[in-house]
Amino acid sequence: MIDNGLHVVETVALLRELTARLLASEDLDAALDALVDTTTQALSGPAWCGVTLLRDGGTRTVAATEPLVSYLDEGQYRRGDGPCLVAIRERTTVVSHDLRVDARWPGWGATALAHGVHGVLCAPIEVASEAAGSLNLYAGAAGAIDARAQLTVALVAEHAGLLLSAVIDRSRQAATAAELREALAYGEVVNQAVGVVLAQRGCSAAEALEVLRQAATTLATPLPEVARRLVDSVAGSRR
């Protein structure tokens, strides 16, 4: 009972640390780095951690505590199979307590063992509607991933999904504010053009500014000039 109580306290402390570090992160990359670094604490022995995300049809490692993690992940991507890919496809936690006796991924397992990895735990992670992925924890000792570690990592993955969504929202709001400040800096003609695009497309101010930017790039014309032409065009059509 006392042992279980200690495990609960340790898990709560880990989640508290994770929350503090992710909420203090300035962007998604920093938040992901904090996530993998914190997750390694779920094991007492040697451990390495990474995050795999599936976005736009592609799979990639977006954060890793060591180059070894990216190397092992890439081996799974090349083969089209492995614990993290199973976790993503089936939306379930995948565990191997001892890769020496696990026959599910013989080629990849042999590579992992050769690099000192004896166990693996992959928990599915969902980052709002942005991407599905997997939180991958590699253990340096067989049997290190016990029931407590499995529960802790599953809780971390679920909690992290919510926190990462908050980080993304905060980053977008900051980007939008910066874009609007930039638009104001261009002067009244750009502000007027943003208003025109807003009325025509029913989009946000940041999206309207991006439309004007793309037009300026396509026409190889300064943004203020593109804005002036649009405003003049609209004014002329109303006469």
Residue pairs with C-beta under 8 A, 6 or more apart in sequence:
7 148
10 152
11 148
11 151
11 152
11 155
14 38
14 41
14 42
14 152
14 156
15 155
15 156
15 159
17 38
17 41
18 34
18 35
18 38
18 39
18 156
18 159
18 160
18 163
19 159
19 163
21 31
21 34
21 35
21 37
21 38
22 31
22 34
22 35
22 160
22 163
22 164
22 166
22 167
23 163
23 166
23 167
25 31
25 34
25 167
26 171
27 167
27 171
28 164
28 167
28 168
28 171
29 62
29 63
31 163
31 164
31 167
32 51
32 62
32 63
32 164
33 63
35 51
35 63
35 135
35 156
35 160
35 164
36 49
36 50
36 51
36 63
36 64
36 65
36 69
36 135
37 49
37 65
38 156
39 49
39 135
39 137
39 153
39 156
40 47
40 48
40 49
40 65
40 137
42 137
42 149
42 152
42 153
42 156
43 137
43 139
43 144
43 145
43 149
44 144
45 139
45 140
45 141
45 144
46 116
46 139
46 140
46 141
47 137
47 138
47 139
47 140
47 144
48 64
48 65
48 66
48 68
48 69
48 117
48 137
48 138
48 140
49 64
49 65
49 69
49 135
49 136
49 137
49 138
50 61
50 63
50 64
50 65
50 69
50 70
50 73
50 136
50 138
51 61
51 62
51 63
51 64
51 125
51 133
51 134
51 135
51 136
52 59
52 60
52 61
52 62
52 73
52 84
52 85
52 88
52 133
52 134
52 136
53 59
53 60
53 62
53 127
53 131
53 132
53 133
54 88
54 131
54 132
54 133
55 130
55 131
59 77
59 85
59 88
60 77
61 69
61 70
61 73
61 74
62 133
64 70
64 73
68 115
68 117
68 138
69 136
69 138
71 115
72 108
72 111
72 112
72 115
72 117
72 138
73 82
73 84
73 136
75 82
75 108
75 111
76 82
76 83
76 84
76 85
76 105
76 108
77 85
79 105
79 107
79 108
81 105
81 108
82 105
82 108
83 94
83 96
83 104
83 105
83 120
83 121
83 122
83 136
84 94
84 122
84 134
84 136
85 134
86 92
86 94
86 122
87 93
87 94
87 122
87 123
87 124
87 134
88 124
88 132
88 133
88 134
91 124
91 132
92 124
93 121
93 122
93 123
93 124
93 150
93 153
93 154
94 120
94 121
94 122
95 119
95 120
95 121
95 122
95 145
95 150
96 102
96 104
96 109
96 119
96 120
96 121
96 145
97 119
97 142
97 143
97 145
98 118
98 119
98 142
98 143
99 109
99 112
99 113
99 117
99 118
99 119
99 120
99 142
100 113
100 118
100 142
102 109
103 109
112 118
112 120
112 138
116 140
117 138
117 139
117 140
118 139
118 140
118 141
118 142
118 144
119 138
119 139
119 141
119 142
119 143
119 144
119 145
120 136
120 137
120 138
120 139
120 145
121 136
121 137
121 139
121 145
121 149
121 150
121 153
122 134
122 135
122 136
122 137
123 134
123 135
123 137
123 153
123 154
123 156
123 157
124 132
124 133
124 134
124 135
124 157
125 132
125 133
125 134
125 135
125 157
125 158
125 160
125 161
126 132
126 133
126 161
127 133
127 161
127 164
127 165
127 168
128 161
128 164
128 165
128 168
130 165
130 168
135 153
135 156
135 157
135 160
137 145
137 149
137 153
139 145
175 206
176 204
176 205
176 206
179 205
179 206
179 209
179 210
180 205
180 206
180 209
182 209
183 190
183 191
183 194
183 205
183 209
184 191
186 223
186 224
186 227
187 224
189 224
189 227
189 228
189 231
190 209
190 212
190 223
190 224
190 227
192 227
192 231
193 208
193 212
193 226
193 227
193 228
193 230
193 231
194 205
194 208
194 209
194 212
194 227
195 208
196 230
196 231
196 234
197 203
197 208
197 211
197 212
197 230
198 204
198 205
198 208
201 207
201 208
201 211
203 211
212 223
212 226
212 227
212 230
213 223
215 226
216 222
216 223
216 225
216 226
219 226
